[in-house]
Amino acid sequence: MGPKAASGFYLGRKPAALLALLLAALLLALAVLGALYGRCLREVEELRAAAAPASPTAGPEEEGAGCCPPTPSPRPSPGSRRPPGLWDNPRLPRALLPLHYELRLWPRVSPGQPGPFVFSGQVNITVRCAQDTATVLLHSSKLELWGAAVRGPLLEGPGGGGGGGGSTEVAELWLEERQEYAVLELRRSLRAGGRYVLQLSFRGALNEDPDGLFLTRYTDQGQSSMLIASQLEPTYARTVYPCFDEPAMKATFNIIIVHHPSYVALSNMPAIDTSEMKDENGSLWTVTTFNTTLKMSTYLTALVVCDFDYITRTERGNEIRIWGRKEAIKNGHADYALNITGPLFSFLEDLFNISYPLSKTDLVALPDFREGAMENWGLMIFQESTLMYIPRDPFGSKKAMICLIVSHEIGHQWFGNLVTMNWWNDLWLNEGFASYFEYIGASYMEPRLPLNKFFYYQTLQPVLREDKAARSLSAREEKINGTFSLVGLFDILTYSKGASIVWMLSSFLTERLFIKALSSYLKAFSFSIVNQDDLWTHIQMVVDAQNEVQLPASVKKIMDSWTCQNGFPVLTLNLSTGIISQEQFYNKRTENNTTYNNTWIVPISWIRNGSAQPLVWLDNSSKMFPEMQISDSEHDWILLNVNMTGYYRVNYDPLHLKRLAQLLEKDPKAIPVVNRLHLVDDAFTLAQAGYIEIESAFELTKYLAKEDEMFVWYSVLSNLIPDNLENILINYELYPFLKKYLLKRMLPIYHYYASIIRQNFDALADDYFDQIHLEKFINTACWLGLQDCLNLSSELYTKWMENPDNEIPFTIKRTICCYGVAMGSDKEWDFAWKMYNHHNSTGIDKNIMLFAMSCTRESWLLYRYLQYSLNNSLLSSDNISIVISNVAATEIGQRIAWEFVTENWLLLNERNGILQKLLGVMENFVNTDLQIQELQLFYNTTLDKDLQIATTEILQFAKFENKERRKLRARFTDWLRKNIDD
């Protein structure tokens, strides 16, 4: 997230002079206050330092934590002027290796407490010294530290786990803030081979920012409540307790949580004891002690302190509890999650032949959790909407989404928790495999979900669009350092490209060998760490032990070509010669970007004339396959990448692409459904990127009257009529040709679905793709002016107006409300406004109605709607940019919105944070070069210099885009004119 841009407004000389005087006075006042504050702060810190050892956080032994009291040491000082040393390295030295943590945490939160909130604690870390060192480095960020001490060496052998030895004096404790280290300088060296205990007390702020240890406010059964939870991946454990915060530095943990008696405390392991203690004010607190964890990374340590209810059942000795707001649990919203969690665990246990090693698993639904879900061992945390299923939820696909997410997190119990990547450069070993097995698990639990279609739509197709060769899936360790760069790894490449590579690997190995290799890998590295070469080694072992699957190279050589190179290939097939060549795919193909020599070892599944053929491999930049030479017969055809198991695009020569188009017209079912979508999507993508002519892609749409899969229709319509181009397309001669061409092909499937919508929409409840894709289809039919579609919208909207119980099916509600308002008058608009303000309207309901009100074809209603946006009592200021954008996107609203913005610019600009949003909205106003000039002139008179430069670049790009669109529209119009009657 970049810096906020300055707002653009201008002052005369007198106001400017007055402002300067006020500013000077303000600065003087701030200087005085700063001096006073600094003096007070020093006094407070001195008092706090004096009091710290006597506080309940300073002596863990007296509270039964099993740790010895720390020896007083100097308070930490910043290390900004230190000489170069170990602390300059972004990776921890391996002189000390953690074995065990005794961790005590005390979030100082009571119900109804106003804040600010803090937490405190102590940690005793048992370490093994691998080489002599007098400097101890461990991670600490945003924590106040004191009481540093080192005990040991500890006695070895039975009974010597925590006793013996002595202590080593800490000469200085200081902080290296850049690398987030706490540095303990010792009077003498720790000796290699010895075990020692590092002791530290700490204190930190408990904020509502959902990283590290955080507080969340929510409402349950009409009452305001608070809870505390943790999110430590990738490097936020160090913000909660001093630790060796790298995934390879696994250890066991004994965790104690001190909390208010009205809350329950949860952690990775089952609670084994609760007791009571009093603080310095005599207030009573509960002390919950948890069993020792398995050996794990710091980012998996977790806690939740809450006032939730739960439901439970036991599966194969694993007690599973689903926690949530009391209201949600009472209403049965956790039932679906409980029903699938146990069977998913059992399914993966049987698949890998490896038992889940814990005796309890908590799944906690937080009302607000930014990450969506987190796989902490024994304590998985979810955003409430990703775990709780409301019976008769308007999202017909919600159950599938919950199943996917729960399956993903359970997959992590093996990939990530049991076996962990050595460093974040191989994060895909965690996330790629969990993302793959989420589909395997979901298809097991919900067999009606077609696995191939599901994976292609949700994972493979999106990542092929987003993989712009910015980075490789796996990188060298030294390239990945610092929290900022680590957080950036949690992106679509790591998750979806990782899953797609695993999908391809499973396909060419066969599922039997793939699972056998994974089982070997997981057993060999349980409770340990790996890099991707360890995986390749175990797969190679399985491949070498059989003769069924023969590979053209080692597993490592094949797979490194996919994980260690940026981007992916496009294969070009010349069927007259049988030659297949490969090159790196670029979103815009130019002479400059075709000079790279990236070569992948590509598995090619293929069919000829409907019959499956043996897998072949492309292991050079080009290769001849005599078996792929075809005759001149129109009945002789070849299709590559069957069911999209490979991570690449296919560019057929123009003659063969036309032959495939003709095959689709005669018998679309001859090509598998995923490949029909793939064929269309590849053709349009390759045309937009400059690999083929756009007319070749258009040819593939002729057959659509015979296409009965909404899954395919969605992709076709998304390519032909992108949502953001509807307003552009309707204003040109293209529209009447497009209308005639498309409606002729849409009518058969339209009438089928219109009948279902009118008679029994619930009949579609079990079809995931109908649920999520039907809206685009119905919207296109109405946009093209199909009278029955417009009538359908009016019918459903009128029934809803007459009786609010006649709810419009949610999956098509946005379109029906839009055209219901468009076909009506102010009566329909006023009803939309009423429903927007209804007390039962959810955030999604409100967004739908905000959109629908912009669809009116009455200019005066649009003017009134825009005026409403200026009134905070009618519409939240957060919605101003949404309203303007929605209006500007309509045919008649574009000019109205432009006039509104220019006339009210100063007033709009005064609204906090609105400028950046408005600048984004303004792009909706420009479809022609004249409009671009008009907007540029407006910017030049209203914005400051920096913003003028930035917006000029944006508008220049818009001008280029307009030029390209004009060319494309002309070619599309010409093609439609020639093919309108086909």
N, C-alpha and C positions, 0 to 999 in steps of 0.2 A: 504494500500500500504506500503510494508515494505521498509526498508532502502536499498539503492542501494549497490550492492556488489562491493568490490574493484576489480580492474582489475589485471590480473596476468602478470607481466613482470619482468625481472631481469637486474641488472646493475653490471658491473665490479667494482673493488675497486676504481680506479681513477675517473671514472664518478660519483661514489657514493660520494666520498670526495668533488668533485666539486659541486655536487648538495647540499651537506650539507652546504658548504660555502654560496652558493646562497640563501639557505633557511634562514640562520642566518641573512644575510643582509636584506632579505625581511621582516623578523619579526621585525628587528630594525626599518626599514622604516615605517612599519605598526604602531608600537608603537608611533613613533613621530607624524604620521598623526592622530592617534587616539586622542592624547592629544590635538592637534590643533583643531580637529573636535569637541571634547567635549567642549572646550572653546567657539568655535563659536556657537555651538548648544545652550549653556547656554545663550549667548548674544541674539540669535534669539528668544529664548523662553521668555526672559525678555521683549524684544520689543513687541512680540506678546501678552503677558499678559497685558502689558500696553495699547495696542491698542484695545484689544478685546471689552471692553464695548462700545467703540465709533464706532465699525463696524456696518454695517447694520444687523448683526445677533444678536446683543446684545440687541436691543430694539424692540421687536415685536410690541409693542403698536403703535409706530410711523409709522409702515407699514400697519396698519389696520388689524392686526391678531386677535384682540379681547382679547389679553393677556396683563396683567400689566407688566411693566419693572421689571426685576429681581433685587433683592437686591444683591450687590456685596458680594461674599463669598470667603473663601480661595479656591485656586485651589486644585484639588484633589491630594492626595498623596497615594502611594501604601500602601497596608495593610498587607505586608508580615510578620511583627513582632507584629501584634495585638494579644491581649489576646483572648482566646476562646469566642465566642459569637454567635448571631443569624446568622452571616455571614458564619459560618462554615457549615450550613445546605444547601444541594443542592436545597432545595425547599424554596420558599418564605414563610415567616410567613403570617398569615391571619389577622394581626392587621390592615392593610389598604387594602381596596378593591377599585379598580379603577371603576369610574362611567363614566368618559368622558375625552377625550383627545382633546386639541387644539394643532394641530401639524402643524408646518411650516417648509418646506424643501426647500433648495436652492442648487441645483446641479450647481456648477460654471463651466458650459460647454458652449462654443460657437462654431459654425461651423468653422472648420479649425484650432481650437486651438490645439497646440502640446502637452499640458499636462506638468507636472502632474496635475491631477484633484482632486478637493476636493468638499465636500458638507458641508453645515452648516445649522443650524436651531435652533428652540426653541420648547419646549414642555411644556404645562401647563396641568397637570393631576389633575382632580377633583377626590378626593377619599373620601370614607366613613371610618371613624375610628371605627373599631369593638372592639378594646380594647386599653386602655391607652398605649402609647409608646413614647419614646424619641429617638428612632432609626428608621430611614426610610431606607428600603432596596428596591431597584428596579434594574432591569437588565441593564447593560451597558457593551459593549465589543468593544474594538478598537476605542473608541470615546474619544475625548478631551472634558472635561466638565468644565463649569464655570457658574457663575451667579446663583447658587443654592439659592432658597428662598422658604418659606412656608407661604401661606396666609390662614387666617381663625381663628376660625371657621366661615363658611359662614352662613348667615341668612337663616332660613328655611321658607317655605310657599311661596305663590305667590309673584313673584317679587324679591325674595331673592336669585335667582340662583347664582349670581356671586358677590354680594356685601356684605358689612358688615364685621364684625370680626376684623381683625387686622393682625398681622403677628407673626411668631415664628422665632427667630433668629437661623440660622444654624451655629453651633459652628465649625464644620469641615465637609468637603466633602472629602471622600477618596474611593479608589477602592480596592475591594477584587477580584483580577484577577482570582484566581482559580475557584471561583464560578460565576465569571462575574457579580459582584454586584457593583453598586454605593451605598455608605453608607453615609447617611446624619445624623450626630450626632446633635441633637437639644439642645438648652439651657433649654427648658422645654417640658413636655410631651404634645402630642396631646391627646384629651379627647375622650373616647368612645362615639359614637353617633353623633359626630360632622363631618361636611364636611370641607375639606381643599383643597387647590390648591398647588401642588408641581410644582415649576418652575425651568427649567434648560435650559441653552444654550449649544450647542454642535457643534463639527466639526469632520469630518472624511475624510479619503482618499477614493476616488472614483476609484476603480481598475477595471480590466477586468476579474477578477475572478468571475464567475457567481453565487455568493452568496451575500445575503444582497442587497445593492444598488450597481449596477455595470454598467459599460460602455461597449458597443459593437460597433465594427467597421464593416462596411459592404459596399457593392457596389450596387448602384441603378441607373439604366439608364446610366451606364458608369461613374458615379461620386462616389467618396469616401464619406461616411457619417458616422455619429455616432448617437447612441441613448443611453438613460439611462433607465434602468428597474430594477425591484426589484424581489427577490425571498427570502421570509422570513421564509418559513417552513424548519425545525421545530423551530430553535431557532436563526434566523438571524435578527429578528426585532430589537433586542438589539444592533446590529451593525449599525443600521440606526438611531435609536432614543432611549433615555432612556425610559424604559417601564416595565410594569409587564408582563414579557414574558412567561406566562404559559397559556395553552389553556383554563383553567377554569376561568381565570380572564378577562371575557368579558366586553366590554365597548363600548360606541359610540365614534365616531371620527368626528371632523371638521378638514379637511385637506386643507392646502394652499400650492401650489407649485410655487416657483419663477423660471422662466426659460427664456431662450433666446427667443426673439420675433419670430424667424424663426421656432421654434418648437411648437408643440401642447402638452399639458399636459393632461394625463388621470389618473384617480384614481377610487376608488370603486364606487363613486356616480357621478351623473351628475354635470358638472360645472354650477355654478349659477352666477358667476361674473368674469370679467377680468378687470384688471387695469394695470397701468404702474408705474414704479419706477426707480430711478437712483441709481447706486452704488456710492461708494466713488470716483470712477474715472470719473463719469458723464455718464457712459454707461447705456443704456436703457434696462430694463428687464420687462417681463410680469409677472403679479401676477394673478394666476388662483385660484379661491376659489371654493370649492366643497360643495355640500349639506351634511348635517349630515348623517352619516352612520347608519345602523342598529346596534344593539348590537352584537359585534363579537369579536373573538380572535385576538390578535396582529399578529399572523402569516398570517392572511388573508388580512392585510392592503397591498395596492399595488399602484404602480405608474409606468407610462411609460411616458417618454419625448422623442418625436420623430418627424421626418418629413415624416410621412406615409400618404397614402391615405386610404379611406375606402369605402365600399358599405354597404347599410343599408336597413332594412325593419322592420316593427313593427308587433309583434304577441301578441295579447291579451294585448295591452298596454305596452308591453316590447319592447323598441327600441333596436334592435340588430344591432351591427356594427362589421364588419370584417375588421380589419386593417392589412396592410402589405406594403411591398415595392411598390412604385408607379408602377414599371414595372410589378410586379405580379398582382396587382389589375387591371391594364389596360389590361393585357392578359387574364383575366377571371379566374385566379387561385383560387380566393376566392369564386367563385360562388357556388360550391358544398357545402362548409361549411355554407354559408348563407342559402342555400335551406334546409338543414337538422336541423339547430340549433333551429329555431322557432318551427317546428313540434315536436322535441324532448322535448322541454320545455313543450309544450301543452300535450304531451303524459304522461309525468310524473306528471304534475299537475292533470290530470284526474285520473291517476292510484292511486295516494295517496290522492286525494281529498283535496289537499292543494295548494293554489295559490303561485306562485313565487312572493316574496315580493318587488322586485326592479322594477324600471321603465325603466332602461337601462342596457344593458349587452354588454360590449366590449370583443371581442376575438381578440387578437393581435398576429400576427405571427412574431416572432423574427428570424432573419437569423441564430442566434446561441443562443440556450437555452438548457443547459445541462439536465434539468429535463424532457424534452419532453413536459410536460404540467403542469399547475398549476391552481387550481380552485378558485383563489381569487374571493370573492363576487363582482360581477359587472365588474370585470376586469380579465378575464381569459387570461393567457399567454401561448403560444405554441411555440415549435420549428417549424420553417416554414414548414419543411417536414411533420409534423404531422397534419397540418391544410390546406395547399394549395394543391389542386389537379390540375395537369396539364392535360388538355384534351389530350387524346391519350398517357397518361403516359405509359412507357414501363412496369411498374409494374401493371399487371392486377389486383392484389389484393390491390392496394393502396387505392382505394375508400373505401373498407371494413375497412382497417386499420384506415383511417381518421374518419369514422363513429364510430368505437369503441372508439377512444380516445375522440372525442367530446362528445359522450354519457357518457363516464366515468366522465368527468369534470362536465357535467350538473347534473349527479347523485349526485355529491358532494354538489350541492347547497342545497340539503335536508340532505344528510348524510355527515356531517362535518361542513358545514356553518350554516345551520339552527339549527341542533342538533349536538353538538360537544362532543367528548370524554373528560372526566374529566382530564385524564392524558394520556401520550403517551403509557402506557402499554396496553391500549385498542384501539390503533391506528386501529386495524382491523375493528372496528365499522365504521370508515371512509372509509378505503381503500377496505375492503372486500365487503361492500355493494355497493360501487361505481363500483368495478370490476364485481360484479354480474349484476348490472343493466346496465352496458355498453353492455352486450350481449342482454338483454331484449330490450333495446333501439335500438340497431343495427338491431336486427331481425325485429323490427317494421318498421324501415326505409328501410331496404333491405330484404324483405320477402324471396328472393331467397337464403339467407344464412341459411342453416339448423342448427337450434339452438343447438340441441344435439351434432352433429358432431363438430360444431364450438367451443362450450364450452369445449368439451373433448380434442380436439386437442390443443387449445390455452392455456388452463388453467389447467384442471384436470390432464392430462397425464404428463405435465412437472413438476408439483409440487409433484406428487407422486414419481417421480424420484429424486427430490431434497430434499424431506422432510426426513432428516437424523436424526431426533429426537434431533436436537441441542437445540431447545427451544420450549416452548409452544406458542400457538397463543396469549394468554393473560397471563400476568405475574403480580406478586405483584408490586404495585407502587414503593416500595423502591428499586426494582431491576433495574429500568430504570432511570438513571440520567446521566447528562452530554451530551453535543452535540454529542460526538463520539458514545456513546451507542444509542442515539436517531436516528441518521442517519442510524445506522445498522438495525433499525426496518423496514426501507423502502425496504423490500426484497420480494422475491417470496413467502415466507410463509405468510406475512401479506396480500399481494394482492391476490395471487392465492389460498392459503389454506383458507384464509378468504372467498373468493368467493365460493369455493367448499363446505365449511361448510354451507353457506347460501343456495347454490343450493340443498344440502341434506335436510336442514330444510324446504325449500319451498316444496320439493317433499313429505315428510311424513306428513306435515300439510295440504296439498293441497294448490294450489295457492290462492284460495278464502280466506281461513282463514289467510294465510300468509300475504296477502296484507291488510286485515282488521286489523291485529295486528300491522303492520308497520304504518298504518295510525293513529291508536290510539297512538302509541309510539311517532311519529313525532309531532302530535298535542300537546301532553302532555308536551313535552320538547322543544318546539320551542323557540329559542333564549336562550337556557339553555345548561346544560351539563349533561352527563350521564356516567354510567359505564355499563358493559354488564348485570349486574343483573337487571337494569331498563328495558332493552329489554326483558329479560326472564319474568319479571313480567307482561308486557303488552301482551306477547304471551300467558302466562298462563291464563290471564283474558279472552281472546278470546276462548281458548280451554275449559275453565270451563263453558262457556255460551252456549255450544252446545253438541250434542251427536254423531255427525258424525264421529269424529276422537277421538279414545281412545288411550292414551299413557300409557306405562308401568311404568312411573315414572314422577316426576315433570319435567317441561321444563328445569328448572335450572339444575337438576341432569343429565338429558340427555345431555344437551349442554355443561355443564362444563366438562363432560368426553371428549369432543372433543377440547375444547378451553384451558383447564387448564392442559392437559397432553401432553407430548412430543410425536411426531410421530403419527402413525396410526396403525390399526390392519390388520393382514392377517387372514381371516377366512378359516378354514380347514373343508371340508364337507365330511363326510363318509356316502354315500348313502345307504349302506347296513343296517346301524343302524339308520340313520336319525339324527346323532349327529353332531352339528356344534360347533367347538371350536375356540377360538381366542387367539392370542398372538401378541405382538408388532412386527412389521416387521422391519428387519434389512437388510441392503445391503449385509452383509456377516453373515450368520447364524452360530453361534458357540454355544457350550455348555455354555459359560460364559454369553452370552447375552440373554439367554432364561429364566433367573431366575426372571426377573421383573414381578410384578403382575399387571401391568397396565391393566385395563379392561374398555372397552367402552360399552355404550348402543347403540347397532347397529340396525338401521332399515334395514330390508332385503326385498327388492322387488324381486319377482321371478316368473318364468314361468315354467309350466310343459307341455311338449309335445306341446308347442306353445301357450298355454292358460295362461293368466295372473291369478295369485293367490293372495289371500289377503296378505297384508303386515304382516310380523312377526318381532319380536324383539328378539335379543340376548342380554340379560341383565346380563349374568354371564360369567364366563370364558368358560363354555361349557353348552350346553343345547340340549335335545332331541326334535326333531320335527317329530312325527310319520308320519305326512302328507308328509314328504320328503323321506320316505323309498321307494325305487323303486324296480320294479320286474326285472327279468333276461332278459326281452324282450329288444331287441335293439331299439325298438320304444318308450321305456319309458325313458325319460330324463328330467333333471332339469337344469335350468340356474339361477344363482343368480345375483343380482345387475343389474337389467334391465335398459338399457340405461345409465349405470354408474351414477346413482343418489347418490350413497353412496361413502364416502371417505375411501375406503379400497380395498385390493386385495383379490382375491378368489383362494384358493388352493383346487382343486377337487382331489378326490382319483384317482389313476392311471387308474383304470378300467373305471371310468366315463369319464375321460378326453379322453380316447380312443374312448368311445361311442360318445362323442361330435365331435371328429375328423371324425368319420364315418358319422355322421349326416351331417357335412359340405360337405363331398364328394358327398352325395346323394342330398342334398338340402340346399345350403348355405343360401338361403333367409329365411329359417326357424328361423334363429338367426338374430336379429336386427343388422344393420351394425355397430353401435357403439360397440355392444357386440362382434362382430367378431373381431374387432380390439382389444378390451379389452382382449378377450380370448387369443389371440396371444401374446399381450404385457405382460400380467400377467404371462403366461407360461414361456416366455424367461426370464423375470425379476426374477421369483421364481427359475428358474434353475440356473441362474448366482449367486443368493444369497444362493443356497444350500438347498432349500426347496424341490425341485423335481429333477428328473433326466432330463438331457438335451434332451434325446431321446423323452420324452413325448412332449416337445415343438416342436421338428422336425415333429412329427406326424401331428400336426395341419397345416402343410404347404402342405400336399398332395393334398388338394382340390383346390389349387390356380388356376388351369386351368379354374375353374368356377367363380372365383372372378372378378367382373367387376368394383369394386370401387377402384379408385386410392388412396383414403383415407386409405384403408386397406393395399394395396400393399406397400405404403410408409413405414408403420410400420414394415411389414414383412421384407422388404429389409434392413431397418435400423438395425434390429436385426440380420439378417443373415450376412450382409456385411457392417459393420460400415465403414464410410469413411476413418478412420485412419488405417484400417486393410487391405485395398485392396492390398497394396504392399506385405503384409505378406502372404495373402491367395493365391496369384497367383504363388508363388514360391514352392508350395508343391503339393503332389499327390492329394490333395483335389480338386484342381481347375478343372480338367477334369470331375470329377464326379458332382461337383457343376454346372458346365456349362451345362452338359446334363440334369440334374434334373430340373434346373430352367428354361432354355430356353423352354423346353417342356411345361411348365406351363405359361410362359410369352407370347408365340407367339399369342394366340387369342387376348388378349387385346393390345399387341404391334401393330399388324396389324391395329387395329381400330384407334389407335392414330397416327400411321405413316401416314395413309391415310389422316387424318385431317391436320397434319402438312404440308403435301405436297400440299393439295388442298385449305384449308381455315382455317388457324390457328385461325382466329377471332371467329370461331364458339365456341371456349372454353372461350371466354372473360367473360361470365357470371358465369362460374363455378369456384368458389374460390379454391376448393381443387385440381382440375386439374391444375390450374395456379401454385400453390405452390409445388405440389408433382410430376409433370410430369418429371422434370429434373432428379430426383433420378432414376426414372424408365428407362428413355432413357439412362442415364449414365451407369446403370447396364447392359442393353442390349448390349451396345457398349463394355463395359469392358469384358463381356462374349464372345465377338468376333462375335456377330450376324452380318453377312455380310450385311444384308439390313440396319442395323443401321449405320454401318460404311459408306455404300454408301450414306445414307441419310445425314450424316454429311458432306461428301465431296460435295454432290450436293448443299446443302445450303451455304456452305462456298465458293464454286466456284462462285455461283451466286452473292454473296456479293462482291467477288473480282472483278467480271466483271462489276458490277454496285452497288456502295455503297448505292443506294436507295433500293436495295433488302435486306433490314435489316433482320437479323436473329431474330425470335421471342425472346424477352428478357428472358422469363422464361426458355428457354432451351439454351440460347446463350453460357453459360459457357461450357456446354458439347459439343455442335456443334463445337465451335471454337477449343476446345481441340482436338477432333478427326479429325477435318478438317486439323489441323496442323500435327497431328500424321500420317495421311494417305498421306500427301503430302511431299514436298521436301523443299529446302531452299526458293523457290518461295512463298509457303504458310506461311512460318515462317517470311519472310521479310514483307509480307502484314500485319501480326499481329503486327510487330514492327511499321509499318507505321501507323496503326490504333491506336496503343498505343500513338503515338506522335501527333495524329491529334488534331487540335486546338479545335474541338468540343467535344472531348472525356471528359466525366465526370469522377469523381473519381471511380465510379462503373465500367464504361467501361474500365478504365485503369487496375483495379484489375482483370477483366476478361481476358484481353490480357496478363497481367503478368503471369497468370495461364496457358493460352493457349500456350504460348511460351515454357513452361517447358514440354509440352506434346510430343514434337518432338521425333522421334525414331532415329534421326541422332546424334551420339555422338559428332561430331565436332560442331554442332549447340549449344548443351548444354554447351560445353566448351566456345564457343564464348559468349553465353548468360551470363555465370557467370563472364567472364572477363568484359563485359559491366557494371556489377554491381559495379565494382571498379572505374568506371569513372563517376564522379559527373556530367559531362556535358551530359552524356547519361541517367543515372538513378539516382534519388535522393538517398542519403545515407539511407533515411528512408526505402527504398525498398530492401536493401541488404539482410536482414534476410528473407524477403518474397520470393525473388528469390531463395535463397539457399534452403529454406524449400520446395518450390514447386518442385525444381529439385530433391531434396533428396527423395521426396515422390513417384517418378516414379521408374519403374522396372530397367531401365538402368541408371537412373540418380543418384541412391544412392551412388554408388562407386565414380562416377565423382564428386559429391558434396563433399564427404569426402576428396578426394585428394585436391580439391580446397581449402577447409577450412584449412586443415593442412599445405598446402604449403603457404597460405597467412595469417596465423593466426596473426602474428605481425602487418601486414598492416591493417587487419580488426579490430584488437583490438585498434588501434589508433583512429578509428572513434568514435566520441562521442556517448555514450549510446548504443553501439552495442553489448557489451559483454553479457549483460543479455539476450538480444534477441537471440544471437548466442547459448548460453547455452540451451535455450529452443529448438532451431532448432536441436541441436545435437542429441536429443532423437530420431529423425527420422532415424538416422543412425544405430540404434541397434535393430536387430530382432533375433539375436542369442547370445549365451553366449560368443562365440569367439569375436563378434563385441563389446560386452560389455567390455571384457578384453582389447581390443584394445583402446576403448575410455577412459577407466580408466587409462591406461598407458599414453595416451596423456594428460589427465587432470593433472596427477601427475607431468608431466614435464613442464607444462605451467601455472598452476594456483597457487595462494597463498594458504596457509594452510587452511584458513577458507573456501574458496570455494572448496578446495579438499574434506573437510569433508562433506559439503553440497551435492556435486555432487556424492560422494560415496554412500550416503544414497539413492539418486535418482536412481543410477545404481543398487543398491541392490534390490530396489523395481522392477526395470525393469527386473532383472534376475528372480525374483519370478513370475512376470507377464508372462515372456517367458515360464516358466515351466508350468504355468496354461494353456497358449495358446496351448502348444504342446499336453497336455492331451485332451483339447477340440477338437483340429484339428483331433487327432487320432479317437476320438469317432464320430465326425461328418463324417469323411471319412468312417469309418466302417458302420455307419448307411446308408450313401448314397449308398455304395456298395451293401447293402442288399435291398435297396428300389429304386434303380435307374430305374427299369422298371415298378414300380407301377403307 
